[in-house]
Amino acid sequence: RRPADTEIDWQAYMQEVEGFANGTLDYTQLKGDTGPLVYPAGFVYIFLGLYHATGRGSDIRLAQYLFAGLYLLNLLLVFRIYCRTNKVPPYVFFFMCCASYRIHSIFVLRLFNDPVAMAILFLAINLFLEERWSWGCLLFSLAVSVKMNILLFAPGLLFLLLHRFGLLGCIPKLCICALLQVVLGLPFLLVNPVGYLTRSFDLGRQFQFKWTVNWRFLPEEIFQNRVFHAALLLAHLAGLGLFALHRWHSSKENILTLLKDPAKRKPASPRLTVNNILWQACCVCPLNASAWIVFILFSSNFLGVCCSRSLHYQFYVWYFHTLPYLLWCTPTTKLAHMPKVLLLGVIELCWNTYPSTVCSSLSLHICHGLILLQLWYGTAPTPVSHTPPPSRKPTAMSRKAQ
């Protein structure tokens, strides 16, 4: 038996894309039972394919099989990222695969668009690790076109592009991202550009208090207050700035040197490849280039999640698969493994509490705060000298000393 909410969400999605299938190009006219369509054009095309594959959305069981396949593909992409970084102990993957009822529900039962966007995002990260930055940017933009939460990774990606290519070099990559958005939205932009932009990229939407997972302990008046929203935005920007200055950028040079061509920086930055060690980007435990890239992208997203105006239950997939890396990317003693596993369990419990309570929402913020503290104090950059290793042959001076 399928949950009632599955039918509601799936039917709303199908109703929203059915209008496009019938020739409606005015974005403001695409609606479903849950309200107007509020996702960019990539969502429409992907779910239009599901609409036709499932007999106009009538075969929900087939849709769930397709999402089960997406879940396995998502795990494969995540495992590949973790294998490249070599930071997380193998037993943690059990919790990622088998211990989250909420994630299984989001993928296979609820059929949300969030897992689709995240799977595309993880594919883009795999391409970044392979040094295929143009293709990675293309898929990153495609993920944004499915759901805008992917933009939480954008500050980290911008930092990586500047570090790798400099200001002039990263402009073509940003153009790839922008061009894909234009191409996907072109049919709607030609008919009603204002309607498309305001609906699909609406950053001022109000969320209902009854669905919030993270701010239940606040009075509803404060939750809906615009001043509170502005404070969260400022906290988000401040967090990004601090991490960019003190955690992502480890060189002694001014961060503005990222705007220069990498070849003209003093000292010249080594080429960012997955086979070389980026000593300039080392933490307490030296990270290879893959781990450094993943750390910046995952921490950028996590800062956005911590400062979100409201987290709904399907939003758990935004950062669930990144939590093990954020917890284990710093040096860990044997005795410190159990508290990290416990932290994962408490977060899972908070997301499985329905409806959310004052206790569950406070507990979630405490867990987020502990992770942030670990990322801040456990990954402090340390300068690493590039002196060659000592020779095995003793020098004349050493012979005299002997």
C-alpha positions in Angstrom: 0.0 0.0 0.0 1.4 3.4 -0.9 1.2 6.3 1.5 -1.5 8.9 0.7 1.1 11.6 0.5 2.8 9.8 -2.4 -0.3 10.1 -4.5 -0.8 13.7 -3.6 2.8 14.8 -4.5 3.0 12.6 -7.6 -0.4 13.7 -8.9 0.6 17.4 -8.3 3.8 16.9 -10.3 1.9 15.2 -13.1 -0.7 17.9 -13.2 2.0 20.6 -13.5 3.7 18.9 -16.4 0.5 17.9 -18.1 -0.3 21.5 -19.0 3.1 21.7 -20.8 2.3 18.4 -22.5 -0.9 19.9 -23.8 0.9 22.9 -25.2 0.8 25.5 -22.4 3.9 27.6 -22.4 2.8 30.3 -20.0 4.5 29.3 -16.8 2.0 31.0 -14.6 -0.7 28.6 -16.0 1.1 25.4 -15.0 -0.5 24.3 -11.7 -1.3 21.3 -9.6 -3.4 20.4 -6.5 -0.6 21.7 -4.2 -0.5 25.1 -6.0 1.4 26.7 -8.9 4.6 25.2 -10.4 7.6 26.7 -8.6 10.5 24.7 -10.1 12.7 25.7 -13.1 12.3 24.2 -16.5 14.6 21.2 -16.1 12.0 19.8 -13.7 9.3 20.0 -16.3 11.3 18.1 -18.9 12.4 15.3 -16.6 9.0 14.8 -15.1 7.4 15.1 -18.5 9.5 12.0 -19.4 8.2 10.2 -16.3 4.7 11.4 -17.2 4.8 9.6 -20.5 6.7 6.6 -19.2 4.1 5.9 -16.5 1.0 6.3 -18.6 0.3 9.9 -17.9 1.3 9.4 -14.3 -1.2 6.6 -13.6 1.3 3.8 -13.0 2.8 4.9 -9.6 4.3 1.5 -9.0 6.5 1.8 -12.1 7.5 5.3 -11.0 8.6 3.9 -7.7 10.7 1.2 -9.5 12.3 4.0 -11.5 13.1 6.0 -8.4 14.5 2.8 -6.8 16.9 2.6 -9.7 17.7 6.3 -9.2 18.4 5.6 -5.5 20.9 2.9 -6.4 22.6 5.2 -9.0 22.8 7.9 -6.4 24.5 5.6 -4.0 27.0 4.5 -6.7 27.9 8.2 -7.4 28.2 9.0 -3.7 30.4 5.9 -3.0 32.7 6.9 -5.9 33.2 10.3 -4.4 33.9 8.8 -1.0 36.4 6.3 -2.5 38.3 9.1 -4.1 38.6 11.0 -0.8 39.4 8.0 1.3 38.4 9.7 4.5 35.4 7.8 5.8 35.7 4.3 7.4 33.9 1.5 5.5 31.4 0.6 8.2 29.8 4.1 7.9 28.4 3.1 4.5 26.1 0.7 6.2 24.3 3.6 7.9 24.2 5.5 4.6 22.6 2.5 2.8 20.3 0.8 5.4 19.7 3.0 8.4 17.6 5.9 7.1 13.9 5.2 6.7 13.4 8.9 5.8 15.7 8.8 2.8 14.2 5.6 1.5 10.8 7.2 1.8 11.9 10.4 0.0 13.3 8.4 -2.9 11.0 5.4 -3.4 7.7 6.3 -1.7 7.3 10.0 -2.0 8.8 10.5 -5.5 10.0 14.0 -4.8 12.2 16.0 -7.3 14.9 16.6 -4.6 16.5 13.2 -5.2 16.6 13.8 -8.9 18.5 17.1 -8.4 20.9 15.6 -5.9 21.7 12.6 -8.2 22.6 15.0 -11.0 24.7 17.1 -8.6 26.7 14.1 -7.4 27.4 13.2 -11.0 28.7 16.7 -11.5 31.0 16.4 -8.5 32.4 13.2 -9.9 33.2 15.1 -13.1 34.9 17.9 -11.1 37.1 15.2 -9.5 38.0 14.0 -13.0 39.1 17.5 -14.0 36.1 17.8 -16.4 35.1 21.2 -15.2 33.0 22.2 -18.3 30.9 19.1 -18.3 30.6 19.3 -14.5 29.3 22.9 -14.7 26.8 21.8 -17.4 25.4 19.1 -15.1 25.5 21.4 -12.1 23.3 23.9 -14.0 21.0 21.0 -15.0 20.6 20.1 -11.3 19.8 23.7 -10.5 17.1 23.6 -13.2 15.4 20.7 -11.3 15.5 22.3 -7.9 17.2 25.5 -6.7 18.5 24.0 -3.5 21.6 23.0 -5.6 22.5 26.7 -5.4 23.7 26.1 -1.9 26.8 24.4 -3.5 27.4 27.4 -5.7 29.6 29.5 -3.4 32.0 26.6 -3.0 32.0 25.9 -6.7 32.7 29.5 -7.5 35.7 29.4 -5.1 37.0 26.3 -6.8 36.6 27.8 -10.3 38.5 30.9 -9.2 41.2 28.9 -7.6 41.6 26.6 -10.6 41.1 29.1 -13.5 41.3 32.7 -12.1 38.6 35.3 -12.8 39.0 35.3 -16.6 39.3 31.6 -16.8 36.1 30.8 -14.8 33.9 33.2 -16.9 33.4 30.6 -19.7 32.4 28.0 -17.0 29.9 30.4 -15.6 28.6 31.1 -19.1 28.0 27.4 -19.5 25.8 27.4 -16.4 23.9 30.5 -17.5 23.5 29.3 -21.1 21.9 26.0 -20.1 19.3 27.8 -18.0 18.4 30.0 -20.9 18.2 27.1 -23.3 16.0 25.1 -21.0 13.7 28.0 -20.2 13.6 29.4 -23.7 10.1 28.1 -24.6 8.7 29.8 -21.5 10.8 32.9 -21.8 9.5 33.6 -25.2 5.9 33.5 -24.0 6.0 35.1 -20.6 9.6 35.8 -19.4 8.5 37.6 -16.2 6.1 34.9 -15.3 8.8 32.2 -15.8 11.5 34.0 -13.8 9.3 34.9 -10.9 7.8 31.5 -10.6 10.8 29.2 -11.1 13.4 31.4 -9.3 11.2 32.8 -6.5 13.6 33.4 -3.5 11.0 35.1 -1.4 8.5 32.3 -1.0 6.9 31.9 2.4 6.9 28.4 4.0 4.2 27.0 6.2 5.1 26.7 9.8 3.4 23.3 10.2 6.0 21.7 7.9 9.1 23.1 9.4 11.6 20.6 10.9 14.3 23.0 12.1 12.4 26.0 13.6 9.5 24.4 15.5 10.8 25.8 18.8 10.1 29.4 17.6 6.8 31.1 17.8 5.1 31.2 14.4 5.1 35.0 14.4 8.9 35.0 14.6 9.2 32.2 12.0 7.2 34.3 9.5 9.0 37.6 10.3 11.0 39.1 7.5 13.6 40.4 9.9 14.2 36.8 11.0 14.7 35.8 7.4 17.1 38.6 6.8 19.1 37.6 9.9 19.4 34.1 8.6 20.6 35.4 5.2 23.3 37.5 6.9 24.4 34.6 9.1 24.7 32.5 5.9 26.8 35.1 4.1 29.0 35.6 7.2 29.5 31.9 7.5 30.5 31.6 3.8 32.9 34.5 4.2 34.6 33.1 7.2 35.0 29.6 5.7 36.3 31.1 2.4 38.9 33.2 4.3 40.0 30.7 6.9 39.1 27.2 5.8 38.9 27.0 2.1 41.8 29.5 1.4 44.9 28.5 3.2 47.5 30.5 1.3 49.2 33.3 3.1 48.4 35.6 0.2 45.3 37.7 0.1 42.2 35.9 -1.1 41.9 38.4 -3.9 44.8 36.7 -5.6 42.3 34.1 -6.7 41.2 36.6 -9.3 44.6 36.4 -11.0 45.6 33.9 -13.6 46.9 30.9 -11.7 50.2 31.0 -13.7 50.8 34.6 -12.6 50.3 34.1 -8.9 53.3 34.3 -6.5 54.1 31.7 -5.7 52.4 30.0 -8.7 49.7 27.7 -7.5 50.2 24.1 -8.6 47.8 22.6 -11.1 44.7 21.3 -9.3 44.6 17.7 -10.3 43.3 14.6 -8.5 46.7 13.0 -8.7 48.7 15.7 -6.9 48.7 16.8 -3.3 47.6 20.4 -2.8 49.8 21.3 0.1 48.5 24.9 0.0 45.0 23.5 0.8 46.0 21.1 3.6 44.3 20.9 6.9 45.5 19.3 10.1 45.4 16.0 8.3 46.6 16.7 4.7 43.9 16.2 2.2 44.5 15.2 -1.3 43.0 17.4 -4.1 39.8 15.3 -4.3 39.1 15.6 -0.6 39.7 19.3 -0.7 37.2 19.8 -3.6 34.6 17.7 -1.8 35.2 19.5 1.5 34.6 22.9 0.0 31.4 21.8 -1.9 29.9 19.9 1.0 30.7 22.5 3.7 29.2 25.2 1.4 26.0 23.3 1.2 26.0 22.5 4.9 26.3 26.2 5.8 23.2 26.8 3.7 21.2 24.0 5.3 22.1 25.3 8.8 20.8 28.8 7.9 17.7 27.7 5.9 14.5 29.5 6.6 12.7 26.2 6.8 13.6 22.6 6.3 10.8 20.3 5.1 11.0 16.5 5.4 12.1 15.9 1.8 14.9 18.4 2.3 16.8 15.8 4.3 18.2 14.4 1.1 19.9 17.8 0.5 22.7 16.9 2.9 22.2 13.3 4.2 24.8 11.7 2.0 27.3 14.5 2.8 27.1 14.1 6.6 29.6 11.2 6.9 32.2 13.1 5.0 31.7 16.2 7.1 32.0 14.2 10.3 35.0 12.1 9.3 37.0 14.5 7.1 38.9 15.7 10.1 41.4 13.6 12.1 39.6 11.1 14.2 40.8 9.0 17.1 39.4 5.5 17.7 37.4 6.8 20.7 35.9 9.6 18.7 34.1 7.3 16.2 31.2 6.4 18.5 30.1 10.1 19.2 30.1 10.7 15.4 27.9 7.7 14.8 25.7 8.8 17.7 25.4 12.2 16.1 24.2 10.6 12.8 21.6 8.7 14.8 20.3 11.8 16.6 20.0 13.7 13.3 18.1 10.7 11.8 15.8 10.6 14.8 15.1 14.4 14.4 14.1 13.9 10.8 11.9 10.9 11.6 9.9 12.8 14.3 6.6 13.7 12.7 5.3 16.3 13.3 8.4 18.0 14.5 8.6 19.1 18.2 10.4 21.7 20.2 12.8 19.0 21.3 13.5 17.5 17.9 14.1 20.9 16.2 16.4 22.0 19.0 18.3 18.7 18.9 18.8 19.1 15.2 20.3 22.6 15.6 22.6 21.3 18.4 23.8 18.5 16.1 24.4 21.0 13.2 26.3 23.3 15.6 28.5 20.5 16.8 29.4 19.6 13.2 30.1 23.2 12.4 32.4 23.5 15.4 34.3 20.4 14.3 34.7 21.8 10.8 35.9 25.1 12.1 38.4 23.8 14.7 39.3 20.5 13.2 40.3 21.6 9.8 42.5 24.7 10.5 45.0 25.2 7.7 48.6 24.7 8.6 51.5 25.9 6.4 53.4 23.1 4.8 57.0 23.6 3.7 58.1 22.2 0.3 61.6 21.3 1.4 62.9 18.2 -0.2 63.1 15.1 2.0 66.4 14.5 3.7 69.0 12.4 1.9 69.7 8.9 3.0 73.5 9.4 2.7 75.0 11.2 5.7 76.8 14.5 4.9 80.4 15.3 5.8 79.2 17.4 8.8 77.1 14.5 10.1 80.1 12.1 9.8 82.2 14.5 11.9 79.4 14.7 14.5 79.3 11.0 14.7 
